[in-house]
Amino acid sequence: MEATLGVRLMDRDRRWRARLTEAGARLFDGALDLQTRFRALESDALDLSARPQVGRLSIGASDNVAHYLLPRFLKEAYCPRMGITKISVFVGTSSEIENELKLGRVDLGIFHSAPVMPTLKSRVIAKVRFKIVGKAGYAPRDGDGYVLPRAMDYVGPYPVRKMLLQAGLNPRVDCEANSQELQKRFALNAHGLAVLPSYMVAEELKANLLVERKTKVKLEYPLHLARTSFLTPTRSARAFMELFPEWLATPTVFFRGD
């Protein structure tokens, strides 16, 4: 290919180890985009040729959305309404989901951090209420340690820390975990205070297993729904994009936790 193009695509050392040049990296990214477009066209063709009630949907979601919201949404008769018979879910961080979207491995992505890839199109579908919680049986105090996300997984302040700073709190971090489910388990076992979406802790608060530390301002953060901007969404993806935000706004979803 280098001979055909007349451009060096890889630099090689004496041990035949290679790395992409700037031209090689651009060609590689372009090839990935072509692969993504082809997969989307293939999916469209399959979707259009299938029976009306048959459809496939692939979603990338952050762990809390995947564990607490998607199963409820899909259970409440939404699969038939969307014409979905097969669904695939990838659980990961926002950057991992963005990469899955770029590679064409998922149709849609749902996460809190705003997308950074210019090839993605997103919109805010809900404002999620967060709560500071700790194990029941003690009164949370100023200076208590927190169980928060791993700082190394983010560039700059991450969403939870941003919310705490906006509320005038500068938390002392005693424990870090890249799973909000694990953060909740740590809080339930008195390892510190956790800052979690209200829908994750509603049952534990109701059962008095966790107690809430009140703040003067509401802790809220947007939830984004993203897709690749240059691809036409499949019928199943379009139906999900319409119905999921609609479901989040219903009174049965304890999204704001009020």
C-alpha positions in Angstrom: 0.0 0.0 0.0 2.9 2.4 0.8 4.3 1.7 -2.7 0.9 2.4 -4.3 0.3 5.6 -2.4 3.9 6.8 -2.4 3.6 7.6 1.3 5.2 6.0 4.3 2.5 4.7 6.6 4.6 3.0 9.3 8.0 3.7 10.9 10.0 0.5 11.6 13.0 0.0 13.8 15.8 -2.6 13.5 13.7 -5.1 15.4 10.9 -4.8 12.9 8.7 -3.1 15.5 6.4 -0.7 13.7 4.2 2.3 14.6 1.9 4.4 12.5 3.1 7.7 11.0 0.7 10.6 10.9 -0.4 9.6 7.4 -0.8 6.0 8.5 -2.9 7.1 11.5 -5.2 9.2 9.3 -5.6 6.3 6.9 -6.4 3.9 9.8 -9.0 6.2 11.2 -10.6 6.7 7.8 -10.7 2.9 7.4 -12.5 2.6 10.7 -15.0 5.2 9.6 -15.7 3.3 6.4 -16.1 0.1 8.3 -18.6 1.8 10.6 -20.6 3.1 7.6 -20.6 -0.3 6.0 -21.9 -1.9 9.2 -24.6 0.7 9.5 -25.7 0.2 5.9 -25.7 -3.6 6.4 -27.8 -3.2 9.5 -30.3 -0.9 7.6 -30.6 -3.4 4.9 -31.3 -6.2 7.3 -33.7 -4.1 9.3 -35.7 -3.1 6.1 -35.8 -6.6 4.8 -36.9 -8.2 8.0 -40.5 -8.7 9.1 -42.0 -5.5 10.7 -41.9 -7.0 14.2 -38.3 -8.1 14.0 -35.5 -5.8 15.0 -32.1 -5.7 16.6 -30.7 -3.0 18.9 -27.2 -2.6 20.4 -26.7 -0.1 23.2 -23.7 1.1 25.2 -24.6 2.3 28.7 -22.8 3.4 31.9 -23.1 0.7 34.6 -25.9 2.5 36.6 -28.1 3.0 33.6 -27.5 -0.6 32.4 -28.3 -2.1 35.8 -31.1 0.1 37.1 -32.9 1.7 34.1 -32.6 -0.4 31.0 -34.1 -3.7 32.5 -37.1 -1.8 33.8 -37.6 0.1 30.6 -37.4 -3.0 28.4 -39.7 -5.0 30.8 -42.5 -2.6 30.6 -43.7 -3.7 27.2 -41.4 -1.4 25.4 -39.6 -4.1 23.3 -42.8 -5.0 21.5 -43.6 -1.3 20.9 -40.1 -0.8 19.4 -40.2 -4.0 17.3 -37.2 -5.4 19.1 -36.6 -9.1 19.4 -32.9 -9.1 20.1 -30.9 -6.6 22.2 -27.2 -6.3 23.0 -25.8 -4.2 25.8 -22.2 -3.0 26.3 -21.4 -1.7 29.8 -18.5 0.7 30.2 -17.3 4.2 30.8 -18.3 7.2 28.6 -15.0 7.0 26.7 -15.3 3.3 26.1 -18.9 3.7 24.9 -17.8 6.5 22.5 -15.2 4.2 21.1 -17.8 1.5 20.6 -20.0 4.0 18.7 -17.0 5.0 16.6 -16.3 1.4 15.7 -20.0 0.7 14.9 -20.4 -1.9 17.6 -23.3 -0.1 19.2 -26.2 1.9 17.8 -26.7 4.2 20.7 -24.8 5.3 23.8 -26.2 6.5 27.2 -23.9 8.1 29.7 -23.5 11.2 31.9 -20.3 12.9 30.6 -20.8 15.0 27.4 -19.4 13.3 24.4 -16.0 14.6 23.2 -15.7 12.9 19.8 -16.7 15.3 17.0 -18.3 12.5 15.0 -21.0 11.9 17.6 -24.4 13.6 17.9 -26.0 13.8 21.3 -28.7 15.4 23.3 -29.6 15.6 27.0 -32.6 13.3 27.7 -32.9 13.9 31.5 -31.5 15.6 34.5 -30.6 13.0 37.1 -30.9 13.8 40.8 -27.9 12.5 42.9 -27.9 11.9 46.7 -25.1 11.8 49.2 -25.7 8.6 51.3 -24.1 6.7 54.1 -24.9 3.6 56.2 -27.8 4.0 58.5 -27.1 4.2 62.2 -24.8 7.2 62.3 -25.3 10.9 61.5 -23.2 12.0 58.5 -20.9 14.9 59.5 -18.7 17.4 57.8 -15.3 15.9 57.3 -16.6 12.4 56.7 -14.6 10.5 54.1 -16.2 9.8 50.7 -16.3 6.8 48.3 -15.9 8.3 44.9 -15.0 7.3 41.3 -11.3 6.8 40.4 -9.8 10.1 39.6 -7.3 8.5 37.2 -10.2 7.5 34.9 -11.0 11.1 34.0 -9.3 14.2 32.6 -10.0 17.0 35.1 -12.8 17.0 37.6 -15.3 14.2 37.0 -19.1 14.7 37.2 -19.5 13.8 40.9 -16.7 16.0 42.1 -18.0 18.9 40.0 -21.4 18.5 41.7 -19.8 18.5 45.1 -17.7 21.5 44.4 -20.7 23.4 43.1 -22.4 22.5 46.4 -19.5 24.0 48.4 -18.1 20.6 49.4 -14.5 19.6 49.1 -14.6 15.9 50.0 -11.9 13.9 51.6 -11.6 10.7 49.5 -11.1 7.6 51.5 -12.0 5.0 48.9 -12.2 5.0 45.1 -14.0 2.6 42.7 -14.8 2.7 39.0 -18.2 1.1 39.7 -21.1 2.9 41.3 -22.6 -0.4 42.3 -19.4 -1.1 44.3 -19.5 2.5 45.7 -23.0 1.7 47.0 -21.8 -1.5 48.6 -18.9 0.4 50.3 -21.4 2.9 51.7 -23.7 0.1 53.0 -20.7 -1.3 54.8 -19.8 2.0 56.5 -16.7 2.8 54.4 -17.8 6.4 53.8 -20.3 8.5 52.0 -21.2 7.8 48.4 -22.7 10.2 45.8 -25.1 8.2 43.7 -28.1 8.6 41.4 -31.4 8.7 43.3 -32.8 5.7 41.4 -29.8 3.6 42.6 -30.5 4.2 46.3 -34.3 4.7 46.5 -35.0 1.2 47.9 -32.2 1.4 50.5 -33.3 4.8 51.7 -36.9 3.6 52.0 -35.7 0.6 54.0 -33.5 2.8 56.2 -30.4 0.9 55.2 -28.9 4.2 54.0 -29.4 7.7 55.2 -29.1 10.9 53.2 -26.9 13.8 53.8 -28.9 16.9 52.8 -27.3 19.7 50.7 -28.3 23.3 50.3 -28.4 22.9 46.5 -29.7 20.0 44.4 -27.1 17.7 43.0 -28.1 17.1 39.4 -26.3 16.0 36.3 -27.5 15.5 32.7 -27.9 12.1 31.0 -26.8 12.1 27.4 -28.1 9.9 24.5 -25.5 9.7 21.7 -25.2 8.2 18.2 -22.8 8.5 15.3 -23.7 11.7 13.4 -23.0 10.5 9.9 -25.1 7.3 10.1 -28.8 6.9 9.6 -30.3 5.3 12.8 -32.1 2.0 12.3 -35.9 1.8 13.0 -35.2 0.1 16.3 -32.7 2.9 17.3 -35.1 5.6 16.3 -37.9 4.0 18.3 -35.6 3.8 21.4 -34.5 7.4 20.9 -38.2 8.5 21.1 -39.5 6.2 23.8 -36.7 6.0 26.3 -36.7 9.8 27.2 -40.5 9.6 27.2 -40.4 6.8 29.8 -37.8 8.6 31.9 -40.3 11.5 32.3 -43.1 9.4 33.6 -44.0 9.5 37.3 -43.3 5.8 37.7 -39.5 6.4 37.3 -38.1 7.8 40.5 -35.5 9.7 38.6 -35.4 12.9 40.7 -35.9 11.1 44.0 -38.1 13.9 45.4 
